[in-house]
């Protein structure tokens, strides 16, 4: 630009002011081009997409992009002024100005990155997390937002300190030791939080699923939190289990991959009973029940020969795990009523005692 200005037939002072004016006008023109042309083109393509994430990102970062253009123009302007008056005005003054402009630029970039993270997380919370049954992702969104903001501004501060030739190695070491101490003190909480995040990603169970724990307890998932999961037992009591324990133990999910579950009804009939008739009655009662599904069809098997009766079992399926107990109870009542009507005996425990004769007789 100096070669171009040297051809203008004016005094050196006027030439310097013309150069400054060119930089200022060029910055304003660049900002206007970005505002009305480039930004318009980007918005046009953003509106063509199905997701509104890009629209939100553009709206939240628009001002910061303009600020970066102005800061870039200010950097060029001060560098130009320094090349003209640096020796007379003093290097310290321009070093201060350069540091201020540099710090503003880093601050704007950090704020820009923080806004991108926040906008993306808010979009996820409104469009994805809100549709899930788990509350883990709902709780993680604000946590990740705060953590991301802290990390971004911490890195920005370190970059600014490094620009001013301030040794940040000691500060980093102190922060590292402090973080290690906090992590050791809260390792159980951190482990549960990580486990909660794993549950959110892996989805081994969902809210409403019925589980059988290692100790045999059957319970339903009431709420999945960031630190613990709340389970409701069949006795309507609540179990608050840390997420880390759930991820380390084997859990039987009775509602997955499909919510239907088997119902088993066992009964003993007399040895002289007609097994085919017994089978027909039990299958008929199962098929007549409104909550018993057709596929697979109910079936009856002869399980074992007991001491007093022939043990037979009815096997059918219901659509939801919550119906397993009530349907089994209702089927037992219906089968008992039919057996009494059809004269099929359910024998009491019996024992045959054979008396040996007196050897002296």
RODO-2510 file (C-alpha; in nm, 4 decimals, decimal comma):
residues 361
     n   res          X          Y          Z
     1     x     0,0000     0,0000     0,0000
     2     x     0,2959     0,2328     0,0602
     3     x     0,3877     0,2046    -0,3084
     4     x     0,0349     0,3068    -0,4048
     5     x     0,0269     0,5990    -0,1605
     6     x     0,3632     0,7280    -0,2757
     7     x     0,2132     0,8022    -0,6169
     8     x    -0,0470     1,0401    -0,4701
     9     x     0,0769     1,4025    -0,5081
    10     x     0,0070     1,5184    -0,1524
    11     x     0,2123     1,5785     0,1582
    12     x     0,3419     1,2879     0,3647
    13     x     0,1059     1,3646     0,6527
    14     x    -0,1952     1,3680     0,4207
    15     x    -0,0683     1,0496     0,2611
    16     x    -0,0572     0,8805     0,6021
    17     x    -0,4130     0,9874     0,6816
    18     x    -0,5273     0,8600     0,3431
    19     x    -0,3716     0,5208     0,4245
    20     x    -0,5550     0,5116     0,7563
    21     x    -0,8772     0,6049     0,5831
    22     x    -0,8312     0,3292     0,3272
    23     x    -0,7894     0,0697     0,6034
    24     x    -1,0967     0,1986     0,7908
    25     x    -1,3112     0,2111     0,4773
    26     x    -1,1852    -0,1324     0,3690
    27     x    -1,2845    -0,2754     0,7075
    28     x    -1,6334    -0,1244     0,6821
    29     x    -1,6733    -0,2548     0,3256
    30     x    -1,5610    -0,6037     0,4329
    31     x    -1,8123    -0,6003     0,7190
    32     x    -2,0879    -0,4846     0,4827
    33     x    -2,0033    -0,7570     0,2290
    34     x    -2,0168    -1,0206     0,4997
    35     x    -2,3422    -0,8804     0,6384
    36     x    -2,5401    -0,8421     0,3155
    37     x    -2,3846    -1,0860     0,0688
    38     x    -2,1904    -1,3698     0,2295
    39     x    -2,4207    -1,3960     0,5322
    40     x    -2,7272    -1,3834     0,3075
    41     x    -2,5955    -1,6709     0,0977
    42     x    -2,5190    -1,8786     0,4067
    43     x    -2,8648    -1,8094     0,5519
    44     x    -3,0263    -1,9085     0,2231
    45     x    -2,8601    -2,2505     0,2289
    46     x    -2,9290    -2,2882     0,6030
    47     x    -3,3018    -2,2428     0,5477
    48     x    -3,3007    -2,5309     0,2981
    49     x    -3,1967    -2,7831     0,5649
    50     x    -3,4493    -2,9718     0,7770
    51     x    -3,2731    -2,8990     1,1050
    52     x    -3,2849    -2,5552     1,2645
    53     x    -2,9470    -2,6040     1,4332
    54     x    -2,7611    -2,4175     1,1579
    55     x    -3,0113    -2,1293     1,1781
    56     x    -2,9556    -2,1024     1,5518
    57     x    -2,5782    -2,1133     1,5121
    58     x    -2,5893    -1,8344     1,2549
    59     x    -2,8130    -1,6192     1,4734
    60     x    -2,5961    -1,6661     1,7842
    61     x    -2,2602    -1,6048     1,6121
    62     x    -2,3491    -1,3250     1,3700
    63     x    -2,2444    -1,0359     1,5956
    64     x    -1,9174    -1,2052     1,6891
    65     x    -1,8219    -1,2512     1,3246
    66     x    -1,8685    -0,8786     1,2674
    67     x    -1,6592    -0,8022     1,5762
    68     x    -1,3793    -1,0231     1,4451
    69     x    -1,3812    -0,8309     1,1171
    70     x    -1,3542    -0,4996     1,3032
    71     x    -1,0806    -0,6333     1,5319
    72     x    -0,8880    -0,7615     1,2308
    73     x    -0,9212    -0,4196     1,0671
    74     x    -0,8103    -0,2488     1,3919
    75     x    -0,5039    -0,4752     1,4052
    76     x    -0,4050    -0,3751     1,0514
    77     x    -0,4678    -0,0080     1,1328
    78     x    -0,2517    -0,0071     1,4473
    79     x     0,0246    -0,1996     1,2709
    80     x     0,0184     0,0627     0,9968
    81     x     0,0283     0,3461     1,2519
    82     x     0,3126     0,1718     1,4353
    83     x     0,5137     0,1513     1,1140
    84     x     0,4700     0,5275     1,0744
    85     x     0,5061     0,6610     1,4281
    86     x     0,6506     0,3716     1,6238
    87     x     0,9898     0,5289     1,6716
    88     x     0,8557     0,8679     1,7803
    89     x     0,5608     0,7600     1,9953
    90     x     0,7476     0,4774     2,1658
    91     x     0,7255     0,1008     2,1383
    92     x     0,5649     0,0561     2,4804
    93     x     0,2523     0,2442     2,3817
    94     x     0,1982     0,0360     2,0729
    95     x     0,2815    -0,2818     2,2671
    96     x     0,0009    -0,1972     2,5095
    97     x    -0,2397    -0,1223     2,2268
    98     x    -0,1400    -0,4433     2,0490
    99     x    -0,1958    -0,6407     2,3687
   100     x    -0,5392    -0,4870     2,4189
   101     x    -0,6463    -0,5607     2,0616
   102     x    -0,5066    -0,9140     2,0837
   103     x    -0,6887    -0,9761     2,4140
   104     x    -1,0148    -0,8482     2,2667
   105     x    -0,9718    -1,0777     1,9683
   106     x    -0,9093    -1,3825     2,1906
   107     x    -1,2074    -1,2879     2,4088
   108     x    -1,4366    -1,2589     2,1068
   109     x    -1,3169    -1,5947     1,9688
   110     x    -1,3652    -1,7597     2,3092
   111     x    -1,7145    -1,6147     2,3371
   112     x    -1,7881    -1,7311     1,9835
   113     x    -1,6809    -2,0885     2,0627
   114     x    -1,8751    -2,0843     2,3922
   115     x    -2,1892    -1,9681     2,2095
   116     x    -2,1506    -2,2451     1,9514
   117     x    -2,1225    -2,5041     2,2292
   118     x    -2,4165    -2,3580     2,4213
   119     x    -2,6405    -2,3302     2,1148
   120     x    -2,5618    -2,6874     2,0105
   121     x    -2,6324    -2,8224     2,3599
   122     x    -2,9570    -2,6256     2,3910
   123     x    -3,0693    -2,7563     2,0526
   124     x    -2,9856    -3,1100     2,1655
   125     x    -3,1756    -3,0600     2,4903
   126     x    -3,4869    -2,9307     2,3130
   127     x    -3,4920    -3,1658     2,0145
   128     x    -3,3255    -3,4878     2,1304
   129     x    -3,3068    -3,5089     2,5080
   130     x    -3,6652    -3,3917     2,5508
   131     x    -3,7900    -3,6941     2,3528
   132     x    -3,5987    -3,9510     2,5565
   133     x    -3,7402    -4,1162     2,8661
   134     x    -3,4165    -4,0824     3,0602
   135     x    -3,3368    -3,7658     3,2552
   136     x    -2,9621    -3,8269     3,2377
   137     x    -2,9145    -3,6357     2,9134
   138     x    -3,1392    -3,3549     3,0436
   139     x    -2,9097    -3,3204     3,3452
   140     x    -2,5916    -3,3534     3,1417
   141     x    -2,6798    -3,0683     2,9030
   142     x    -2,6415    -2,7824     3,1567
   143     x    -2,3429    -2,9596     3,3135
   144     x    -2,1626    -2,9858     2,9792
   145     x    -2,2580    -2,6261     2,9020
   146     x    -2,0930    -2,4968     3,2187
   147     x    -1,7921    -2,7246     3,1818
   148     x    -1,7418    -2,6248     2,8189
   149     x    -1,7675    -2,2540     2,9017
   150     x    -1,5126    -2,2849     3,1820
   151     x    -1,2680    -2,4761     2,9631
   152     x    -1,2989    -2,2315     2,6716
   153     x    -1,2418    -1,9216     2,8852
   154     x    -0,9608    -2,0911     3,0793
   155     x    -0,7806    -2,1666     2,7527
   156     x    -0,8427    -1,8084     2,6374
   157     x    -0,6877    -1,6738     2,9593
   158     x    -0,3824    -1,8962     2,9156
   159     x    -0,3397    -1,7761     2,5558
   160     x    -0,3571    -1,4121     2,6635
   161     x    -0,1086    -1,4660     2,9470
   162     x     0,1273    -1,6420     2,7096
   163     x     0,1014    -1,3466     2,4680
   164     x     0,2210    -1,1133     2,7448
   165     x     0,5140    -1,3522     2,8115
   166     x     0,3760    -1,4563     3,1497
   167     x     0,4927    -1,8042     3,2480
   168     x     0,1807    -2,0184     3,2840
   169     x     0,3583    -2,3477     3,3532
   170     x     0,3362    -2,3003     3,7285
   171     x    -0,0324    -2,2085     3,7035
   172     x    -0,1009    -2,5164     3,4916
   173     x     0,0810    -2,7347     3,7442
   174     x    -0,1233    -2,5888     4,0314
   175     x    -0,4465    -2,6405     3,8394
   176     x    -0,3435    -2,9972     3,7599
   177     x    -0,2703    -3,0782     4,1233
   178     x    -0,5952    -2,9143     4,2331
   179     x    -0,7943    -3,1090     3,9748
   180     x    -0,6296    -3,4329     4,0887
   181     x    -0,7173    -3,3602     4,4517
   182     x    -1,0783    -3,2836     4,3608
   183     x    -1,1003    -3,5977     4,1479
   184     x    -0,9680    -3,8165     4,4315
   185     x    -1,2054    -3,6609     4,6834
   186     x    -1,5070    -3,7028     4,4578
   187     x    -1,4117    -4,0234     4,2787
   188     x    -1,7338    -4,2035     4,3765
   189     x    -1,9474    -3,9163     4,2519
   190     x    -1,7461    -3,8900     3,9309
   191     x    -1,7720    -4,2671     3,8802
   192     x    -2,1500    -4,2492     3,9176
   193     x    -2,1690    -3,9562     3,6753
   194     x    -1,9624    -4,1411     3,4156
   195     x    -2,1778    -4,4500     3,4681
   196     x    -2,4882    -4,2341     3,4184
   197     x    -2,3440    -4,1090     3,0910
   198     x    -2,2733    -4,4706     2,9862
   199     x    -2,6337    -4,5656     3,0678
   200     x    -2,7533    -4,2714     2,8585
   201     x    -2,5438    -4,3839     2,5593
   202     x    -2,5770    -4,7632     2,5892
   203     x    -2,9442    -4,7618     2,7020
   204     x    -2,9465    -5,1061     2,8741
   205     x    -3,2807    -5,0085     3,0254
   206     x    -3,5328    -4,7263     2,9995
   207     x    -3,7854    -4,5620     3,2259
   208     x    -4,0745    -4,8051     3,2759
   209     x    -3,8731    -5,1204     3,2042
   210     x    -3,9073    -5,4044     3,4534
   211     x    -3,5777    -5,5418     3,5824
   212     x    -3,4681    -5,8388     3,7878
   213     x    -3,1611    -5,7596     3,9969
   214     x    -2,8890    -6,0005     4,1003
   215     x    -3,0585    -6,0696     4,4342
   216     x    -3,3819    -6,1670     4,2572
   217     x    -3,5675    -5,8420     4,3269
   218     x    -3,8105    -5,7480     4,0498
   219     x    -3,8576    -5,3746     4,0091
   220     x    -3,9517    -5,1085     3,7559
   221     x    -3,7279    -4,8209     3,6462
   222     x    -3,8789    -4,5005     3,7843
   223     x    -3,6089    -4,2431     3,7044
   224     x    -3,2563    -4,2446     3,5626
   225     x    -3,0538    -3,9629     3,7124
   226     x    -2,7031    -3,8310     3,6699
   227     x    -2,5802    -3,9954     3,9921
   228     x    -2,8306    -4,2695     4,0713
   229     x    -3,1240    -4,4640     3,9312
   230     x    -3,4525    -4,4958     4,1192
   231     x    -3,6278    -4,8332     4,1061
   232     x    -3,9760    -4,9201     4,2364
   233     x    -4,0329    -5,2734     4,3645
   234     x    -4,3542    -5,4760     4,3441
   235     x    -4,4129    -5,3838     4,7103
   236     x    -4,4161    -5,0174     4,6020
   237     x    -4,0908    -4,9370     4,7807
   238     x    -3,8139    -4,7373     4,6169
   239     x    -3,4554    -4,8521     4,5659
   240     x    -3,1998    -4,5783     4,4977
   241     x    -2,9068    -4,7513     4,3313
   242     x    -2,5815    -4,5723     4,2342
   243     x    -2,5251    -4,5847     3,8605
   244     x    -2,1770    -4,7314     3,8992
   245     x    -2,3202    -5,0379     4,0760
   246     x    -2,5775    -5,0920     3,8028
   247     x    -2,3162    -5,0800     3,5278
   248     x    -2,0950    -5,3307     3,7109
   249     x    -2,3676    -5,5883     3,7809
   250     x    -2,5683    -5,8194     3,5585
   251     x    -2,9280    -5,7056     3,5223
   252     x    -3,2125    -5,8978     3,3603
   253     x    -3,4256    -5,6580     3,1595
   254     x    -3,7677    -5,8231     3,1469
   255     x    -3,9021    -5,5583     2,9079
   256     x    -3,6312    -5,5830     2,6410
   257     x    -3,6041    -5,6539     2,3501
   258     x    -3,9856    -5,6899     2,3554
   259     x    -4,2187    -5,6050     2,6442
   260     x    -4,4139    -5,9340     2,6251
   261     x    -4,3309    -6,1937     2,8886
   262     x    -4,4126    -6,5559     2,9612
   263     x    -4,6772    -6,6604     3,2127
   264     x    -4,6419    -7,0044     3,3698
   265     x    -4,9123    -7,1865     3,5644
   266     x    -4,8261    -7,5230     3,7177
   267     x    -5,0810    -7,7643     3,8628
   268     x    -5,0887    -8,1247     3,9799
   269     x    -5,3666    -8,3614     3,8693
   270     x    -5,4492    -8,7132     3,9763
   271     x    -5,2706    -9,0007     3,8056
   272     x    -5,5939    -9,1377     3,6633
   273     x    -5,6819    -8,8025     3,4969
   274     x    -5,7212    -8,7723     3,1200
   275     x    -5,4080    -8,5713     3,0281
   276     x    -5,5477    -8,4738     2,6880
   277     x    -5,8582    -8,3328     2,8534
   278     x    -5,6461    -8,1488     3,1088
   279     x    -5,4357    -8,0001     2,8297
   280     x    -5,7439    -7,8937     2,6327
   281     x    -5,9066    -7,7207     2,9311
   282     x    -5,5929    -7,5280     3,0267
   283     x    -5,5303    -7,4104     2,6696
   284     x    -5,8951    -7,3051     2,6298
   285     x    -5,8855    -7,0967     2,9474
   286     x    -5,5634    -6,9297     2,8346
   287     x    -5,7012    -6,8461     2,4914
   288     x    -6,0186    -6,6987     2,6415
   289     x    -5,8219    -6,4557     2,8559
   290     x    -5,8206    -6,1085     2,6988
   291     x    -5,4613    -6,0285     2,7927
   292     x    -5,3030    -6,3492     2,6637
   293     x    -5,1505    -6,2892     2,3195
   294     x    -5,1977    -6,5301     2,0296
   295     x    -4,8326    -6,5599     1,9243
   296     x    -4,6922    -6,7911     2,0381
   297     x    -5,0003    -6,9965     2,1147
   298     x    -5,0530    -7,1249     2,4688
   299     x    -4,9138    -7,4718     2,5305
   300     x    -4,9249    -7,7336     2,8044
   301     x    -4,6448    -7,9721     2,8926
   302     x    -4,6225    -8,2645     3,1326
   303     x    -4,3406    -8,1582     3,3607
   304     x    -4,2857    -8,4388     3,6083
   305     x    -4,4354    -8,7314     3,7972
   306     x    -4,4816    -8,6208     4,1562
   307     x    -4,5421    -8,8301     4,4648
   308     x    -4,9120    -8,7552     4,4684
   309     x    -4,9899    -8,6033     4,1250
   310     x    -4,8847    -8,5561     3,7661
   311     x    -4,7361    -8,2061     3,7346
   312     x    -4,8463    -8,0195     3,4202
   313     x    -4,7589    -7,6630     3,3200
   314     x    -4,9395    -7,4028     3,1104
   315     x    -4,7190    -7,1584     2,9180
   316     x    -4,8509    -6,8468     2,7485
   317     x    -4,7431    -6,4859     2,6975
   318     x    -4,8830    -6,1447     2,7855
   319     x    -4,8017    -5,8163     2,6163
   320     x    -4,6612    -5,6338     2,9210
   321     x    -4,4541    -5,7470     3,2150
   322     x    -4,6894    -5,5732     3,4600
   323     x    -4,9652    -5,8201     3,3583
   324     x    -4,7627    -6,1313     3,4391
   325     x    -4,8684    -6,1720     3,8031
   326     x    -5,2381    -6,0743     3,7697
   327     x    -5,2918    -6,2915     3,4603
   328     x    -5,1261    -6,5930     3,6256
   329     x    -5,3556    -6,5545     3,9276
   330     x    -5,6672    -6,5226     3,7120
   331     x    -5,5723    -6,8277     3,5057
   332     x    -5,5269    -7,0374     3,8211
   333     x    -5,8761    -6,9385     3,9363
   334     x    -6,0324    -7,0193     3,5988
   335     x    -5,8499    -7,3517     3,5680
   336     x    -5,9545    -7,4526     3,9191
   337     x    -6,3181    -7,3719     3,8392
   338     x    -6,3079    -7,5722     3,5130
   339     x    -6,1384    -7,8675     3,6796
   340     x    -6,4161    -7,8821     3,9378
   341     x    -6,6784    -7,8634     3,6621
   342     x    -6,5074    -8,1373     3,4603
   343     x    -6,4450    -8,3605     3,7638
   344     x    -6,0673    -8,3416     3,7302
   345     x    -5,9144    -8,4032     4,0683
   346     x    -5,6273    -8,2027     4,2133
   347     x    -5,5185    -8,4518     4,4814
   348     x    -5,3972    -8,3770     4,8303
   349     x    -5,0495    -8,5001     4,9182
   350     x    -5,0804    -8,8725     4,9718
   351     x    -4,8621    -9,1377     5,1261
   352     x    -4,9188    -9,5132     5,0946
   353     x    -4,8107    -9,7049     5,4047
   354     x    -4,7730   -10,0816     5,3824
   355     x    -4,7801   -10,2620     5,7167
   356     x    -4,5568   -10,5644     5,7347
   357     x    -4,7088   -10,8680     5,9095
   358     x    -4,5824   -10,9981     6,2492
   359     x    -4,3157   -11,2592     6,1811
   360     x    -4,4042   -11,4541     6,4985
   361     x    -4,7560   -11,5259     6,3732
***
